[in-house]
Amino acid sequence: MLKNGRAIVKSTKPYFVIQLIYETTNFVQPTILKVDSGYKYIGVSAVTPKKEVLLATIDLLDNIKKRLEICSKYRRTRRNRLRYRKPRFNNRKACR
């Protein structure tokens, strides 16, 4: 297709992708998306009647409680740092 001029190279990295220049007919393939939701992983699959087209696994975040505790500790130290600043009481201009 590339030699005949019916397609062009769209990208080479990270995958070699070509784009068709000519108009194609609409071929529709019956595909079913299946999702398996779990506690630590989510499985995703696209299946045709003959074969499996796509398979993916998504890792979910864990230790949410620990992450929230760390954020709250940082927030607490940020808020408590204010009392150690120099007192700022004479920083206004006189009104005229």
Buried (B, 14 or more C-beta within 10 A) or exposed (E): EEEEEEBEEEEEEEEEEEEEEEEEEEEEEEEEEEEEEEEEEBEBBEBEEEEEEEEEEEEEEEEEEEEEEEEEEEEEEEEEEEEEEEEEEEEEEEEE
